[in-house]
Amino acid sequence: MNELAVEPGCSKDESKRSHGVREKIEILVNKLPILGDMFIVHDKIGEGTFSNVYLASLKPDVSLGEEGYRHFAIKHLIPTCSPSRVVKELKCMQDIGGVENVVGISMCLRNNDCITFIMPYQPHDRFSSYVSDMQVNETQLYMRELLIALRRVHQFKIIHRDIKPSNFLYSRENRKFLLVDFGLAQQVDELKAENYENMKDKKRKRSDDEEDYQTSIDRLKRQALQSLDSNVPLPAKPATPIAKKTDLYNLKKNVGFSYRSVLGERANVALIHPGLKKAQTATEKIFAKPQAPLSTQCNCDGKAQICHCCLVRKGMNTPRAGTPGFRPPEVLLKSPFQDTAVDIWAVGVIFLCILSRTYPFFRSPDDVTALAELITVFGSEEIRAVAQKLGRNVICSEVKKPLNLEKVCKLLSKRKSGLNAVNFPPEAYDLLRRLLDLDPSTRISAEDALQHPFITSYKD
């Protein structure tokens, strides 16, 4: 029997939540009976877009052969989760995990559409509880262990794609670290192949669309022109299909004359006398180029807002997975050329939160606003330059100069900590600038970052 204890003194909201969690646990165990035979599921400890995570302990008479591990994290994937996503995540933990701060997997249990990953549980603290008082030495340790985990992942040409504090578990008491959640992980080679196929599909679709468009236009023209001639009696087809130039000249004197004998059986022509003012014919009205409505035109240029047109504009088919606030410029600009530098940018954002004592640092609800935030911090010309390098064009109504990150961090840190603000060495801000390099091709790698003076100067 799987029980979830509820304290007598808990509030109504807490009691309601506990009841809801208890129901979910019962449903999970009923769907996957072997889970209830092996584990006691205690509580829900995490929730994501594609999964729920529960804390469980092994029953006394069960052993998994892993010395010292009695508590486990059970990740239950939602039934609508893509099978390929499940396979990728499982393979990442099997091939990469278990060493160098990367989560491993003990077993995978499945019954029909109910899939769970059983992983060793890592006790940890909330990032918000320690980000405001981390000292230099602790920050060096935290960054070093995070970079070690990423170096391990990147050695397998894998992009984690969701680096953030809640996916890098840290226990201050035990000084233990663990990188988790490979649900969005992607292989670099696979990404390049997808981009190549997408480009081919777009060209093929564009060609098909143009062909279909031309076919439909021809059909509409025939229908429209035939309807114009429906009340005009057609003369019998002459023996000679093509008339002489003199016949054509004489026919042009007629107004609105429609004929088939001059240009062949399928031709329908409406002619206007040269002396008359040309009016728009029914055919021209049908095929006149439509004027773009005002609602489709951007009207936020020069204004401190983003118009509806820009917000609802259809995006390009490029990878943009990740958590808002941690996405790099190449993702926000929807560049098809993305690699492991995506994760390094997220590490830089985490480091920025620590140095500034501000979490979250970027609060953008969408990609357009996120790009505006980057322009405010890193400068409009700098963003425009990297956009051009990535094959994109960014137009900014105002010229924004880049901010000095060191000054920004010190100012925000003083507001949070007052006289107790920690003075980080210059090497820390140098590493920050290299992690937050706008250009992904020159952004520092995890391997090189581990050799940076700020990391190598750490003392146990």
CORJOZI-V703919 format. One record per residue. NEAR is the number of other C-alpha atoms within 10 Angstrom. D_LAST is the distance of its C-alpha to the last C-alpha in whole Angstrom. Layout:
NEAR:D_LAST
NEAR:D_LAST
This chain:
10:45
16:42
12:42
17:40
11:40
12:41
10:41
7:44
8:43
11:42
10:43
9:46
9:44
13:41
15:44
12:45
12:42
19:41
15:45
11:44
17:41
21:43
13:46
15:44
21:42
16:46
11:47
18:44
20:44
12:48
17:48
19:45
11:46
13:44
20:41
19:43
14:43
17:40
22:38
21:38
27:37
17:36
19:35
20:35
12:31
14:32
12:35
12:35
9:38
16:38
18:37
17:36
19:33
20:34
20:32
23:33
19:33
19:35
15:38
10:38
6:40
12:38
12:35
11:34
8:32
9:29
7:27
6:25
14:27
17:29
19:29
22:29
22:30
28:33
24:34
20:38
21:39
16:42
13:45
8:46
15:43
11:44
10:44
9:42
16:39
17:39
11:39
17:36
18:34
19:34
14:34
24:31
21:29
15:31
12:30
19:27
21:25
16:23
11:20
19:18
21:18
22:21
26:24
22:26
19:30
16:31
13:35
13:37
14:40
14:43
11:47
8:49
14:47
15:44
20:41
24:38
22:34
20:33
22:29
20:26
18:25
17:22
15:22
18:20
14:21
13:23
18:22
15:24
9:23
14:19
20:20
20:21
17:18
16:15
16:13
17:12
15:8
16:10
21:12
19:10
17:9
20:12
18:14
20:12
22:13
25:16
23:17
18:16
23:19
26:21
20:21
19:22
24:25
22:26
13:26
13:29
16:31
23:30
25:30
26:28
26:30
23:29
27:25
19:25
21:23
17:25
13:24
21:21
22:20
24:17
15:16
15:14
9:15
9:14
11:11
15:14
22:16
24:19
25:21
22:25
21:29
23:30
22:33
16:34
19:32
22:35
18:35
18:35
12:38
12:40
19:39
15:41
12:44
15:44
19:45
13:47
12:49
15:49
14:51
12:53
12:54
13:54
12:57
12:59
12:59
12:60
12:63
12:64
12:64
12:66
12:68
12:69
12:69
12:72
12:74
12:74
13:75
12:78
11:79
15:79
15:81
15:83
11:83
15:84
17:86
15:88
13:88
17:90
16:93
9:93
8:96
12:98
9:100
12:99
9:102
8:103
12:101
13:103
7:103
9:102
12:98
14:97
13:99
8:100
10:99
8:102
11:102
13:98
10:99
9:102
16:100
15:97
14:100
14:100
13:98
13:95
16:97
20:95
20:96
18:95
20:98
21:96
14:93
15:93
12:93
10:90
14:90
19:90
15:90
16:91
15:93
17:93
14:96
11:95
7:97
8:95
8:92
10:89
8:88
9:85
12:86
13:85
15:83
10:81
10:80
12:79
12:77
10:76
8:72
8:71
6:70
8:66
7:66
9:64
10:61
12:60
12:59
13:56
15:57
14:53
13:53
9:53
10:52
9:49
11:49
15:49
15:52
14:53
15:54
14:51
14:49
9:52
9:52
8:51
8:48
11:48
13:47
18:43
19:40
20:38
14:36
20:33
12:33
17:34
21:32
27:30
24:32
28:32
24:36
23:37
19:37
20:39
22:41
20:42
19:41
22:42
15:39
21:36
23:33
24:29
25:29
23:30
25:27
28:25
26:27
24:26
24:22
21:23
25:25
23:22
22:20
25:23
21:23
24:20
29:21
25:24
27:23
19:26
17:27
16:29
15:29
17:32
13:35
16:37
10:40
12:41
19:40
14:43
17:41
21:38
20:39
18:41
16:37
20:36
22:39
16:38
16:34
20:35
17:38
22:42
17:42
16:39
27:39
17:43
16:42
19:39
21:42
11:44
11:42
18:42
12:46
14:46
14:47
15:46
10:49
15:47
12:50
12:48
11:46
16:42
14:40
16:36
13:34
11:31
18:28
18:26
12:29
14:29
20:26
18:26
15:29
17:28
23:25
15:27
14:30
16:27
14:25
11:28
9:27
10:23
20:22
18:19
11:19
17:18
10:18
11:21
14:18
20:18
19:22
16:22
19:20
21:22
18:25
18:25
26:24
24:27
20:29
21:33
20:34
23:32
11:33
11:31
19:28
21:25
21:24
25:21
15:20
10:21
22:19
19:16
12:17
15:17
13:15
23:14
22:12
13:11
12:10
14:7
9:4
6:0
